[in-house]
């Protein structure tokens, strides 16, 4: 069954119509095939209409501005850090860092070692953010950075500098 679409000036779909559902199809609507309709539905925001070719074309949104991308990458790294820390706390039976700090203040050597590791790890994370991440000037280079890999390297460095306690 034929389908129709109305597009904005940039070629992004604003509305779709089918004669079996819609009795009033706008005159400016363009007839499209089922395949073209599926392209739009299955790739929302990543396809647009090329008025010259009368066909669907791939749309790659531009990357965000460099500072916005740096902020996104910082948040991504901090989320990975948060997940790593919680997993380690769970492995040692602690609920939170406050829990670790309390036991460390009570001269618990395991908690003190965990706290020392965390301080090293967090310091290395922020050192990367403040120095390496802030130094990027090329969006494409920053897009290519694998933040999980960066965090893994920082984690390895942190346990070399301040080893985690042996688990019981």
DSSP file (Angstrom, degrees, kcal/mol; ACC not computed):
  #  RESIDUE AA STRUCTURE BP1 BP2  ACC     N-H-->O    O-->H-N    N-H-->O    O-->H-N    TCO  KAPPA ALPHA  PHI   PSI    X-CA   Y-CA   Z-CA
    1    1 A X              0   0    0      0, 0.0     0, 0.0     0, 0.0     0, 0.0   0.000 360.0 360.0 360.0 137.1    0.0    0.0    0.0
    2    2 A X        -     0   0    0     31,-0.1    17,-0.6     1,-0.0     2,-0.3  -0.284 360.0-160.6 -64.5 146.8    1.3    3.4   -0.9
    3    3 A X  E     -AB  18  32A   0     29,-1.5    29,-2.9    15,-0.2     2,-0.3  -0.898   1.4-153.7-126.3 158.7    2.5    5.7    1.9
    4    4 A X  E     -AB  17  31A   0     13,-2.8    13,-2.9    -2,-0.3     2,-0.3  -0.947   7.1-165.5-132.3 152.4    3.0    9.4    1.9
    5    5 A X  E     -AB  16  30A   0     25,-2.1    25,-3.2    -2,-0.3     2,-0.5  -0.990  14.1-147.6-139.7 148.5    5.3   11.7    3.9
    6    6 A X  E     -A   15   0A   0      9,-2.5     8,-3.9    -2,-0.3     9,-1.5  -0.966  24.6-164.2-112.4 132.4    5.6   15.3    4.7
    7    7 A X  E     -A   13   0A   0     -2,-0.5     6,-0.2    21,-0.3     2,-0.1  -0.830  16.4-123.4-117.4 152.6    9.2   16.6    5.3
    8    8 A X    >   -     0   0    0      4,-2.7     3,-1.5    -2,-0.3    -1,-0.1  -0.227  48.5 -85.8 -79.0-178.2   10.7   19.7    6.8
    9    9 A X  T 3  S+     0   0    0      1,-0.3    -1,-0.1     2,-0.1    -2,-0.0   0.778 130.2  52.9 -63.7 -27.2   13.0   21.9    4.8
   10   10 A X  T 3  S-     0   0    0      2,-0.1    -1,-0.3    40,-0.0    -3,-0.0   0.563 122.0-105.0 -84.6  -8.3   16.0   19.8    5.7
   11   11 A X  S <  S+     0   0    0     -3,-1.5    38,-3.0     1,-0.3     2,-0.3   0.527  72.9 140.5  98.1   7.7   14.3   16.6    4.6
   12   12 A X        -     0   0    0     36,-0.2    -4,-2.7     1,-0.1    -1,-0.3  -0.680  58.8-106.5 -84.8 137.7   13.4   15.1    7.9
   13   13 A X  E     +A    7   0A   0     -2,-0.3    -6,-0.3    34,-0.3     3,-0.1  -0.370  35.4 176.6 -66.8 136.3   10.0   13.5    8.1
   14   14 A X  E     -     0   0A   0     -8,-3.9     2,-0.3     1,-0.4    -7,-0.2   0.702  68.5  -2.9-104.0 -32.9    7.3   15.4   10.0
   15   15 A X  E     -A    6   0A   0     -9,-1.5    -9,-2.5     2,-0.0    -1,-0.4  -0.990  56.6-145.9-160.0 151.2    4.4   13.0    9.3
   16   16 A X  E     -A    5   0A   0     -2,-0.3     2,-0.3   -11,-0.2   -11,-0.2  -0.920  16.8-168.7-120.1 149.3    3.5    9.8    7.5
   17   17 A X  E     -A    4   0A   0    -13,-2.9   -13,-2.8    -2,-0.3     2,-0.4  -0.984  10.9-168.8-137.4 146.6    0.1    9.0    5.9
   18   18 A X  E >>  -A    3   0A   0     -2,-0.3     4,-3.4   -15,-0.2     3,-1.7  -0.999  26.3-133.4-132.3 136.8   -1.5    5.9    4.4
   19   19 A X  T 34 S+     0   0    0    -17,-0.6    -1,-0.1    -2,-0.4   -16,-0.1   0.794 105.3  59.7 -59.4 -29.2   -4.8    6.1    2.4
   20   20 A X  T 34 S+     0   0    0      1,-0.1    -1,-0.3    -3,-0.0     3,-0.1   0.699 120.8  26.0 -74.2 -15.7   -6.3    3.2    4.3
   21   21 A X  T <4 S+     0   0    0     -3,-1.7     2,-0.5     1,-0.2    -2,-0.2   0.744 119.3  54.5-110.4 -39.1   -6.0    5.2    7.6
   22   22 A X     <  -     0   0    0     -4,-3.4    -1,-0.2     1,-0.1     3,-0.2  -0.859  49.8-174.9-107.3 127.1   -6.0    8.8    6.5
   23   23 A X  S    S+     0   0    0     -2,-0.5     2,-0.7     1,-0.2    -1,-0.1   0.764  81.0  52.1 -87.4 -26.8   -8.8   10.3    4.5
   24   24 A X        -     0   0    0      2,-0.0     2,-0.5     3,-0.0    -1,-0.2  -0.868  67.4-179.7-115.1  98.6   -7.1   13.7    4.1
   25   25 A X        -     0   0    0     -2,-0.7    -8,-0.0    -3,-0.2    -6,-0.0  -0.860  35.8-111.1 -96.9 125.7   -3.5   13.5    2.9
   26   26 A X    >   -     0   0    0     -2,-0.5     3,-1.6     1,-0.1   -21,-0.1  -0.189  17.8-126.7 -57.0 145.7   -1.9   16.9    2.5
   27   27 A X  T 3  S+     0   0    0      1,-0.3    -1,-0.1     3,-0.0    -2,-0.0   0.797 109.7  57.3 -63.7 -28.7   -1.2   18.0   -1.1
   28   28 A X  T 3  S+     0   0    0      2,-0.1   -21,-0.3   -22,-0.0    -1,-0.3   0.488  81.5 115.9 -82.7  -0.8    2.5   18.6   -0.2
   29   29 A X    <   -     0   0    0     -3,-1.6     2,-0.4   -23,-0.1   -23,-0.2  -0.421  61.1-137.6 -68.1 142.9    2.9   15.0    0.9
   30   30 A X  E     -B    5   0A   0    -25,-3.2   -25,-2.1    -2,-0.1     2,-0.3  -0.864  15.9-118.4-105.9 133.9    5.4   13.0   -1.2
   31   31 A X  E     -B    4   0A   0     -2,-0.4     2,-0.3   -27,-0.2   -27,-0.3  -0.549  38.9-179.0 -71.9 130.6    4.6    9.4   -2.2
   32   32 A X  E     -B    3   0A   0    -29,-2.9   -29,-1.5    -2,-0.3     2,-0.1  -0.896  24.3-112.8-128.6 159.4    7.1    6.9   -0.7
   33   33 A X     >  -     0   0    0     -2,-0.3     4,-2.3   -31,-0.1     5,-0.1  -0.365  31.2-108.7 -83.5 167.9    7.6    3.2   -1.0
   34   34 A X  H  > S+     0   0    0      1,-0.2     4,-2.7     2,-0.2     5,-0.2   0.896 121.3  54.5 -60.6 -39.5    7.3    0.7    1.9
   35   35 A X  H  > S+     0   0    0      2,-0.2     4,-2.0     1,-0.2    -1,-0.2   0.901 108.8  47.2 -62.5 -41.7   11.0    0.3    1.8
   36   36 A X  H  > S+     0   0    0      2,-0.2     4,-1.9     1,-0.2    -1,-0.2   0.910 111.3  51.2 -66.5 -41.3   11.6    4.0    2.2
   37   37 A X  H  X S+     0   0    0     -4,-2.3     4,-2.5     1,-0.2    -2,-0.2   0.926 109.4  50.6 -60.6 -45.4    9.1    4.2    5.0
   38   38 A X  H  X S+     0   0    0     -4,-2.7     4,-3.1     1,-0.2     5,-0.2   0.878 105.7  57.0 -61.0 -38.0   10.9    1.3    6.8
   39   39 A X  H  X S+     0   0    0     -4,-2.0     4,-1.0     1,-0.2    -1,-0.2   0.926 110.9  43.2 -57.3 -45.5   14.2    3.2    6.4
   40   40 A X  H  < S+     0   0    0     -4,-1.9     3,-0.3     2,-0.2    -2,-0.2   0.922 117.0  45.8 -67.0 -43.7   12.7    6.2    8.2
   41   41 A X  H >< S+     0   0    0     -4,-2.5     3,-0.6     1,-0.2    -2,-0.2   0.904 117.0  42.9 -67.9 -41.7   11.0    4.1   10.9
   42   42 A X  H 3< S+     0   0    0     -4,-3.1    -1,-0.2     1,-0.2    -2,-0.2   0.586 122.5  38.1 -83.1  -9.7   14.0    1.8   11.6
   43   43 A X  T >< S-     0   0    0     -4,-1.0     3,-2.7    -3,-0.3     4,-0.3  -0.294  79.3-175.8-135.1  49.7   16.6    4.6   11.5
   44   44 A X  T <  S+     0   0    0     -3,-0.6    -3,-0.1     1,-0.3    -4,-0.1  -0.237  74.3   8.2 -58.0 130.0   14.9    7.5   13.2
   45   45 A X  T 3  S+     0   0    0      2,-0.3    -1,-0.3    -5,-0.1    16,-0.1   0.339 118.5  77.5  83.0  -6.0   17.0   10.7   13.2
   46   46 A X  S <  S+     0   0    0     -3,-2.7    13,-2.6    -6,-0.2     2,-0.3   0.240  86.8  58.1-119.9  11.4   19.6    9.0   10.8
   47   47 A X  E     +C   58   0B   0     -4,-0.3    -2,-0.3    11,-0.3   -34,-0.3  -0.991  56.7 173.9-137.8 147.2   17.7    9.3    7.5
   48   48 A X  E     -C   57   0B   0      9,-2.2     9,-2.9    -2,-0.3     2,-0.5  -0.942  35.0 -97.2-145.4 169.8   16.4   12.2    5.6
   49   49 A X  E     -C   56   0B   0    -38,-3.0     2,-0.8    -2,-0.3     7,-0.2  -0.755  23.0-148.3 -94.0 129.6   14.7   12.9    2.2
   50   50 A X  E  >> -C   55   0B   0      5,-3.1     4,-2.0    -2,-0.5     5,-1.2  -0.871   7.2-163.5 -96.0 109.5   16.9   14.1   -0.6
   51   51 A X  T  45S+     0   0    0     -2,-0.8    -1,-0.2     1,-0.2     5,-0.0   0.786  87.6  51.9 -67.1 -27.8   14.6   16.3   -2.7
   52   52 A X  T  45S+     0   0    0      1,-0.2    -1,-0.2    -3,-0.1    -2,-0.0   0.903 119.8  32.8 -74.5 -40.9   16.9   16.2   -5.7
   53   53 A X  T  45S-     0   0    0      2,-0.2    -2,-0.2     0, 0.0    -1,-0.2   0.629  97.9-135.6 -87.6 -14.9   17.1   12.4   -5.8
   54   54 A X  T  <5 +     0   0    0     -4,-2.0     2,-0.3     1,-0.2    -3,-0.2   0.940  70.0 100.1  53.8  49.7   13.6   11.8   -4.5
   55   55 A X  E   <S-C   50   0B   0     -5,-1.2    -5,-3.1   -23,-0.0     2,-0.3  -0.974  80.7 -88.2-155.3 165.9   15.0    9.1   -2.2
   56   56 A X  E     -C   49   0B   0     -2,-0.3     2,-0.3    -7,-0.2    -7,-0.2  -0.591  42.5-170.7 -77.9 138.2   16.0    8.4    1.4
   57   57 A X  E     -C   48   0B   0     -9,-2.9    -9,-2.2    -2,-0.3     2,-0.2  -0.944  28.9-100.2-129.5 154.2   19.7    9.2    2.2
   58   58 A X  E     -C   47   0B   0     -2,-0.3     2,-0.5   -11,-0.2   -11,-0.3  -0.503  33.8-157.7 -71.0 136.9   21.8    8.5    5.3
   59   59 A X        -     0   0    0    -13,-2.6     2,-0.7    -2,-0.2    -1,-0.0  -0.978   6.2-166.1-119.7 120.9   22.1   11.4    7.7
   60   60 A X        -     0   0    0     -2,-0.5   -14,-0.1     3,-0.0     3,-0.1  -0.917  22.9-133.6-103.2 111.1   25.1   11.5   10.1
   61   61 A X        -     0   0    0     -2,-0.7     3,-0.1   -16,-0.1   -15,-0.0  -0.337  29.2-104.4 -61.7 144.9   24.5   14.1   12.7
   62   62 A X        -     0   0    0      1,-0.1    -1,-0.1     0, 0.0     3,-0.1  -0.351  41.3 -99.5 -66.8 150.9   27.5   16.4   13.3
   63   63 A X        -     0   0    0      1,-0.1    -1,-0.1    -3,-0.1     3,-0.1  -0.303  45.3 -97.4 -65.7 156.7   29.4   15.7   16.4
   64   64 A X        -     0   0    0      1,-0.1    -1,-0.1    -3,-0.1     5,-0.1  -0.235  55.2 -75.0 -66.7 165.0   28.7   18.0   19.4
   65   65 A X     >  -     0   0    0      1,-0.1     4,-2.5    -3,-0.1     3,-0.3  -0.229  50.2-105.9 -57.1 154.1   31.0   20.9   20.0
   66   66 A X  H  > S+     0   0    0      1,-0.2     4,-2.5     2,-0.2     5,-0.2   0.878 118.9  49.0 -53.7 -46.7   34.4   20.0   21.5
   67   67 A X  H  > S+     0   0    0      1,-0.2     4,-2.0     2,-0.2    -1,-0.2   0.886 112.0  49.3 -64.4 -37.3   33.6   21.2   25.0
   68   68 A X  H  > S+     0   0    0     -3,-0.3     4,-2.3     2,-0.2    -1,-0.2   0.902 111.3  49.7 -66.7 -40.7   30.3   19.4   25.1
   69   69 A X  H  X S+     0   0    0     -4,-2.5     4,-2.6     2,-0.2    -2,-0.2   0.890 108.4  52.9 -65.5 -39.3   32.0   16.2   23.9
   70   70 A X  H  X S+     0   0    0     -4,-2.5     4,-2.5    -5,-0.2    -1,-0.2   0.913 109.4  49.4 -60.9 -42.0   34.6   16.6   26.6
   71   71 A X  H  X S+     0   0    0     -4,-2.0     4,-2.4     2,-0.2    -2,-0.2   0.908 110.9  49.7 -64.0 -42.0   31.9   16.9   29.2
   72   72 A X  H  X S+     0   0    0     -4,-2.3     4,-2.3     1,-0.2    -2,-0.2   0.923 112.4  47.4 -61.3 -44.0   30.1   13.8   27.8
   73   73 A X  H  X S+     0   0    0     -4,-2.6     4,-2.5     2,-0.2    -2,-0.2   0.874 110.4  52.3 -67.1 -37.5   33.4   11.8   27.9
   74   74 A X  H  X S+     0   0    0     -4,-2.5     4,-2.6     2,-0.2    -1,-0.2   0.939 110.8  47.3 -61.9 -46.8   34.1   13.0   31.5
   75   75 A X  H  X S+     0   0    0     -4,-2.4     4,-2.1     1,-0.2    -2,-0.2   0.894 111.2  52.3 -61.8 -39.7   30.6   11.8   32.6
   76   76 A X  H  X S+     0   0    0     -4,-2.3     4,-2.1     2,-0.2    -1,-0.2   0.932 111.2  46.1 -62.0 -46.3   31.2    8.5   30.8
   77   77 A X  H  X S+     0   0    0     -4,-2.5     4,-2.5     1,-0.2    -2,-0.2   0.905 112.2  50.4 -64.1 -42.1   34.5    8.0   32.6
   78   78 A X  H  X S+     0   0    0     -4,-2.6     4,-2.5     1,-0.2    -1,-0.2   0.848 109.5  51.5 -66.5 -33.2   33.1    8.9   36.0
   79   79 A X  H  X S+     0   0    0     -4,-2.1     4,-2.2     2,-0.2    -1,-0.2   0.902 110.0  48.8 -68.7 -40.3   30.2    6.5   35.4
   80   80 A X  H  X S+     0   0    0     -4,-2.1     4,-2.5     2,-0.2    -2,-0.2   0.910 112.0  50.4 -63.1 -41.7   32.6    3.7   34.6
   81   81 A X  H  X S+     0   0    0     -4,-2.5     4,-2.9     2,-0.2     5,-0.2   0.937 109.2  50.6 -60.1 -47.4   34.6    4.7   37.8
   82   82 A X  H  X S+     0   0    0     -4,-2.5     4,-2.3     1,-0.2    -2,-0.2   0.902 111.4  48.0 -59.1 -43.1   31.4    4.6   39.9
   83   83 A X  H  X S+     0   0    0     -4,-2.2     4,-2.1     2,-0.2    -1,-0.2   0.922 112.6  48.9 -63.9 -44.8   30.5    1.1   38.6
   84   84 A X  H  X S+     0   0    0     -4,-2.5     4,-2.2     2,-0.2    -2,-0.2   0.939 112.2  48.2 -59.9 -49.1   34.0   -0.2   39.2
   85   85 A X  H  X S+     0   0    0     -4,-2.9     4,-2.9     1,-0.2     5,-0.2   0.918 111.3  49.8 -61.6 -44.5   34.1    1.2   42.8
   86   86 A X  H  X S+     0   0    0     -4,-2.3     4,-2.6    -5,-0.2    -1,-0.2   0.897 109.6  51.6 -63.4 -38.7   30.7   -0.3   43.6
   87   87 A X  H  X S+     0   0    0     -4,-2.1     4,-2.2     2,-0.2    -1,-0.2   0.915 112.2  46.4 -62.8 -42.8   31.7   -3.7   42.3
   88   88 A X  H  X S+     0   0    0     -4,-2.2     4,-1.6     2,-0.2    -2,-0.2   0.922 111.9  50.3 -66.5 -43.7   34.9   -3.7   44.4
   89   89 A X  H  X>S+     0   0    0     -4,-2.9     5,-2.9     1,-0.2     4,-0.7   0.917 110.6  50.5 -60.1 -41.9   32.9   -2.5   47.5
   90   90 A X  H ><5S+     0   0    0     -4,-2.6     3,-0.9     1,-0.2    -1,-0.2   0.907 106.6  55.0 -61.0 -41.8   30.4   -5.3   46.9
   91   91 A X  H 3<5S+     0   0    0     -4,-2.2    -1,-0.2     1,-0.3    -2,-0.2   0.838 113.4  41.6 -61.3 -32.8   33.3   -7.8   46.7
   92   92 A X  H 3<5S-     0   0    0     -4,-1.6    -1,-0.3    -3,-0.2    -2,-0.2   0.450 118.5-109.9 -95.4  -1.7   34.6   -6.7   50.1
   93   93 A X  T <<5S+     0   0    0     -3,-0.9     2,-0.3    -4,-0.7    -3,-0.2   0.733  70.7 136.7  83.6  22.6   31.2   -6.5   51.7
   94   94 A X      < -     0   0    0     -5,-2.9    -1,-0.3    -6,-0.2    -2,-0.1  -0.799  45.5-152.8-103.0 147.3   30.9   -2.7   52.0
   95   95 A X  S    S-     0   0    0     -2,-0.3     2,-0.3     1,-0.2    -1,-0.1   0.876  72.2 -15.6 -82.8 -40.9   27.8   -0.8   51.2
   96   96 A X  S  > S-     0   0    0     -7,-0.1     4,-1.7     1,-0.1    -1,-0.2  -0.920  70.2 -93.2-153.8 173.9   29.5    2.5   50.3
   97   97 A X  H  > S+     0   0    0     -2,-0.3     4,-3.0     1,-0.2     5,-0.2   0.842 123.4  59.7 -65.0 -32.4   32.6    4.6   50.6
   98   98 A X  H  > S+     0   0    0      2,-0.2     4,-2.4     1,-0.2    -1,-0.2   0.897 103.2  52.4 -61.4 -38.4   31.3    6.1   53.8
   99   99 A X  H  > S+     0   0    0      2,-0.2     4,-2.2     1,-0.2    -2,-0.2   0.925 110.7  46.8 -59.6 -46.8   31.2    2.6   55.2
  100  100 A X  H  X S+     0   0    0     -4,-1.7     4,-2.8     1,-0.2    -2,-0.2   0.920 111.1  51.9 -62.4 -45.0   34.8    2.1   54.2
  101  101 A X  H  X S+     0   0    0     -4,-3.0     4,-2.1     2,-0.2    -1,-0.2   0.897 108.6  51.4 -60.9 -40.3   35.8    5.4   55.7
  102  102 A X  H  X S+     0   0    0     -4,-2.4     4,-0.7     2,-0.2    -1,-0.2   0.958 113.5  42.9 -61.2 -50.8   34.1    4.5   59.0
  103  103 A X  H ><>S+     0   0    0     -4,-2.2     5,-2.1     1,-0.2     3,-0.6   0.868 111.6  55.0 -66.2 -35.2   35.9    1.2   59.3
  104  104 A X  H ><5S+     0   0    0     -4,-2.8     3,-1.6     1,-0.2    -1,-0.2   0.888 104.5  54.2 -62.9 -38.0   39.2    2.8   58.2
  105  105 A X  H 3<5S+     0   0    0     -4,-2.1    -1,-0.2     1,-0.3    -2,-0.2   0.692 102.6  58.6 -69.3 -17.0   38.8    5.3   61.0
  106  106 A X  T <<5S-     0   0    0     -4,-0.7    -1,-0.3    -3,-0.6    -2,-0.2   0.167 124.7-104.5 -95.2  16.7   38.4    2.4   63.4
  107  107 A X  T < 5 +     0   0    0     -3,-1.6     2,-0.7     1,-0.2    -3,-0.2   0.752  63.2 161.1  66.6  27.9   41.9    1.1   62.3
  108  108 A X     >< -     0   0    0     -5,-2.1     4,-2.4     1,-0.2    -1,-0.2  -0.719  30.2-153.9 -77.3 115.4   40.5   -1.7   60.1
  109  109 A X  H  > S+     0   0    0     -2,-0.7     4,-2.4     1,-0.2     5,-0.2   0.857  90.7  52.6 -65.7 -36.1   43.5   -2.5   57.9
  110  110 A X  H  > S+     0   0    0      2,-0.2     4,-2.6     1,-0.2    55,-0.3   0.951 112.2  45.6 -62.7 -47.7   41.3   -3.9   55.0
  111  111 A X  H  > S+     0   0    0      1,-0.2     4,-2.7     2,-0.2    -7,-0.2   0.885 111.8  52.6 -63.2 -39.2   39.2   -0.7   55.0
  112  112 A X  H  X S+     0   0    0     -4,-2.4     4,-2.4     2,-0.2    -1,-0.2   0.912 110.7  47.3 -63.1 -41.7   42.4    1.4   55.2
  113  113 A X  H  X S+     0   0    0     -4,-2.4     4,-2.6     2,-0.2    -2,-0.2   0.905 112.8  49.0 -66.5 -41.3   43.9   -0.4   52.2
  114  114 A X  H  X S+     0   0    0     -4,-2.6     4,-2.9     2,-0.2    -2,-0.2   0.921 112.4  48.3 -62.6 -43.5   40.6    0.0   50.2
  115  115 A X  H  X S+     0   0    0     -4,-2.7     4,-2.6     2,-0.2    -2,-0.2   0.903 110.8  50.5 -64.4 -41.5   40.5    3.6   51.1
  116  116 A X  H  X S+     0   0    0     -4,-2.4     4,-1.9     2,-0.2    -1,-0.2   0.924 112.1  47.8 -62.3 -44.2   44.1    4.1   50.1
  117  117 A X  H  X S+     0   0    0     -4,-2.6     4,-3.1     1,-0.2    -2,-0.2   0.945 111.7  50.3 -60.0 -47.7   43.4    2.3   46.7
  118  118 A X  H  X S+     0   0    0     -4,-2.9     4,-3.3     1,-0.2     5,-0.3   0.915 108.6  51.3 -59.7 -43.8   40.3    4.4   46.1
  119  119 A X  H  X S+     0   0    0     -4,-2.6     4,-1.9     1,-0.2    -1,-0.2   0.896 113.5  45.4 -61.6 -39.4   42.1    7.7   46.8
  120  120 A X  H  X S+     0   0    0     -4,-1.9     4,-2.4    -5,-0.2    -2,-0.2   0.947 115.2  47.1 -65.8 -49.2   44.8    6.7   44.3
  121  121 A X  H  X S+     0   0    0     -4,-3.1     4,-2.3     1,-0.2    -2,-0.2   0.932 114.3  45.9 -58.9 -50.0   42.3    5.5   41.7
  122  122 A X  H  X S+     0   0    0     -4,-3.3     4,-2.5     1,-0.2    -1,-0.2   0.886 111.6  52.6 -63.9 -39.2   40.1    8.6   42.0
  123  123 A X  H  X S+     0   0    0     -4,-1.9     4,-2.1    -5,-0.3    -1,-0.2   0.904 110.2  48.1 -62.9 -41.3   43.1   10.9   41.9
  124  124 A X  H  X S+     0   0    0     -4,-2.4     4,-2.2     2,-0.2    -2,-0.2   0.882 110.0  52.6 -66.9 -38.2   44.3    9.2   38.6
  125  125 A X  H  X S+     0   0    0     -4,-2.3     4,-2.3     1,-0.2    -2,-0.2   0.955 113.1  43.5 -60.0 -49.9   40.8    9.5   37.1
  126  126 A X  H  X S+     0   0    0     -4,-2.5     4,-3.1     1,-0.2     5,-0.2   0.822 109.6  56.7 -69.5 -29.9   40.7   13.2   37.8
  127  127 A X  H  X>S+     0   0    0     -4,-2.1     4,-2.2    -5,-0.2     5,-0.6   0.915 108.6  47.7 -64.1 -42.0   44.3   13.6   36.7
  128  128 A X  I  <>S+     0   0    0     -4,-2.2     5,-3.0     3,-0.2     6,-0.4   0.936 114.8  46.2 -62.1 -46.1   43.3   12.1   33.3
  129  129 A X  I  <>S+     0   0    0     -4,-2.3     5,-1.1     1,-0.2    -2,-0.2   0.939 117.5  42.3 -61.8 -48.2   40.2   14.4   33.1
  130  130 A X  I  <5S+     0   0    0     -4,-3.1    -1,-0.2     3,-0.2    -2,-0.2   0.806 131.6  19.5 -72.3 -30.2   42.1   17.5   34.1
  131  131 A X  I  X5S+     0   0    0     -4,-2.2     4,-0.8    -5,-0.2    -3,-0.2   0.871 130.8  28.4-105.6 -63.8   45.2   16.9   32.0
  132  132 A X  I >><S+     0   0    0     -5,-0.6     4,-0.6    -4,-0.4     3,-0.6   0.955 123.7  43.4 -70.7 -52.1   44.7   14.4   29.1
  133  133 A X  I >4<S+     0   0    0     -5,-3.0     3,-1.1     1,-0.2    -1,-0.2   0.909 114.5  50.0 -63.0 -42.2   41.0   14.9   28.4
  134  134 A X  H 34<S+     0   0    0     -5,-1.1    -1,-0.2    -6,-0.4    -2,-0.2   0.724 102.5  64.2 -69.5 -19.2   41.1   18.7   28.6
  135  135 A X  H << S+     0   0    0     -4,-0.8    -1,-0.2    -3,-0.6    -2,-0.2   0.633  74.2 112.8 -80.5 -13.5   44.1   18.7   26.2
  136  136 A X    <<  +     0   0    0     -3,-1.1     3,-0.1    -4,-0.6   -66,-0.1  -0.360  31.6 167.8 -63.0 135.4   42.1   17.3   23.3
  137  137 A X        +     0   0    0      1,-0.1     2,-0.5    -2,-0.1    -1,-0.2   0.418  57.7  73.9-122.4  -6.9   41.7   19.9   20.5
  138  138 A X     >  -     0   0    0      1,-0.2     4,-2.0   -72,-0.1     5,-0.2  -0.947  62.3-156.5-116.9 121.3   40.4   17.5   17.7
  139  139 A X  H  > S+     0   0    0     -2,-0.5     4,-2.7     1,-0.2     5,-0.2   0.906  94.6  52.7 -61.2 -44.1   36.9   16.2   17.9
  140  140 A X  H  > S+     0   0    0      1,-0.2     4,-1.4     2,-0.2    -1,-0.2   0.892 109.0  49.6 -63.2 -39.3   37.6   13.1   15.8
  141  141 A X  H  4 S+     0   0    0      1,-0.2     4,-0.5     2,-0.2    -1,-0.2   0.912 112.4  47.9 -63.7 -41.6   40.5   12.1   18.0
  142  142 A X  H >< S+     0   0    0     -4,-2.0     3,-1.1     1,-0.2    -2,-0.2   0.883 108.0  54.7 -67.8 -37.8   38.3   12.5   21.1
  143  143 A X  H 3< S+     0   0    0     -4,-2.7    -1,-0.2     1,-0.2    -2,-0.2   0.823 104.7  56.1 -62.3 -30.0   35.5   10.5   19.5
  144  144 A X  T 3< S+     0   0    0     -4,-1.4     2,-0.3    -5,-0.2    -1,-0.2   0.599  82.1 108.0 -79.7 -11.1   38.0    7.7   18.8
  145  145 A X    <   -     0   0    0     -3,-1.1     2,-0.9    -4,-0.5     3,-0.1  -0.515  64.1-143.5 -73.4 130.2   39.0    7.4   22.5
  146  146 A X     >  -     0   0    0     -2,-0.3     4,-2.2     1,-0.2     3,-0.3  -0.830  11.1-166.8 -94.1 103.5   37.7    4.3   24.2
  147  147 A X  H  > S+     0   0    0     -2,-0.9     4,-2.6     1,-0.2     5,-0.2   0.808  85.9  57.6 -66.2 -29.6   36.8    5.4   27.7
  148  148 A X  H  > S+     0   0    0      2,-0.2     4,-2.2     1,-0.2    -1,-0.2   0.905 108.4  47.2 -65.3 -39.5   36.5    1.8   29.0
  149  149 A X  H  > S+     0   0    0     -3,-0.3     4,-2.3     2,-0.2    -2,-0.2   0.907 111.1  51.1 -66.5 -42.3   40.1    1.2   27.9
  150  150 A X  H  X S+     0   0    0     -4,-2.2     4,-2.4     1,-0.2    -2,-0.2   0.937 111.4  47.8 -59.5 -46.8   41.3    4.4   29.5
  151  151 A X  H  X S+     0   0    0     -4,-2.6     4,-3.0     1,-0.2    -2,-0.2   0.902 109.4  53.7 -63.0 -40.2   39.5    3.4   32.8
  152  152 A X  H  X S+     0   0    0     -4,-2.2     4,-2.5     2,-0.2    -1,-0.2   0.910 109.8  47.6 -60.6 -42.4   41.1   -0.1   32.6
  153  153 A X  H  X S+     0   0    0     -4,-2.3     4,-2.3     2,-0.2    -1,-0.2   0.914 112.9  48.4 -64.1 -42.4   44.5    1.4   32.3
  154  154 A X  H  X S+     0   0    0     -4,-2.4     4,-2.6     2,-0.2    -2,-0.2   0.910 110.6  51.7 -64.4 -41.9   43.9    3.8   35.2
  155  155 A X  H  X S+     0   0    0     -4,-3.0     4,-2.2     2,-0.2     5,-0.2   0.939 110.1  48.4 -59.7 -47.9   42.6    0.9   37.3
  156  156 A X  H  X S+     0   0    0     -4,-2.5     4,-1.4     1,-0.2    -1,-0.2   0.917 112.5  48.9 -59.1 -43.4   45.7   -1.2   36.6
  157  157 A X  H  X S+     0   0    0     -4,-2.3     4,-2.0     1,-0.2    -1,-0.2   0.894 109.4  53.3 -63.0 -39.8   47.9    1.8   37.4
  158  158 A X  H  X S+     0   0    0     -4,-2.6     4,-2.7     1,-0.2    -1,-0.2   0.887 108.7  47.2 -66.1 -39.0   46.0    2.4   40.7
  159  159 A X  H  < S+     0   0    0     -4,-2.2    -1,-0.2     2,-0.2    -2,-0.2   0.754 110.7  53.4 -77.3 -20.6   46.4   -1.2   41.9
  160  160 A X  H  < S+     0   0    0     -4,-1.4     3,-0.3    -5,-0.2    -2,-0.2   0.879 116.6  38.4 -72.5 -38.3   50.1   -1.1   41.1
  161  161 A X  H  < S+     0   0    0     -4,-2.0     2,-0.3     1,-0.3    -2,-0.2   0.846 138.4  12.9 -80.0 -35.1   50.5    2.1   43.1
  162  162 A X  S  < S-     0   0    0     -4,-2.7    -1,-0.3    -5,-0.2    -2,-0.2  -0.719  86.4-145.1-144.8  86.4   48.2    1.1   45.9
  163  163 A X        -     0   0    0     -3,-0.3   -46,-0.2    -2,-0.3     2,-0.1  -0.114  18.4-113.3 -59.0 147.5   47.2   -2.6   45.9
  164  164 A X        -     0   0    0      1,-0.1    -1,-0.1   -47,-0.1   -50,-0.1  -0.482  42.4 -97.8 -71.3 150.3   43.8   -3.8   46.9
  165  165 A X        -     0   0    0    -55,-0.3     2,-0.2    -2,-0.1    -1,-0.1  -0.318  44.8 -93.2 -67.1 154.8   43.8   -5.9   50.1
  166  166 A X        -     0   0    0      1,-0.1     2,-0.2    -3,-0.1    -1,-0.1  -0.514  44.7-118.3 -67.0 131.7   43.8   -9.7   49.7
  167  167 A X              0   0    0     -2,-0.2    -1,-0.1     1,-0.1   -75,-0.1  -0.482 360.0 360.0 -74.1 143.8   40.2  -10.9   49.8
  168  168 A X              0   0    0     -2,-0.2    -1,-0.1   -76,-0.0    -2,-0.1   0.480 360.0 360.0 -67.6 360.0   39.4  -13.2   52.7
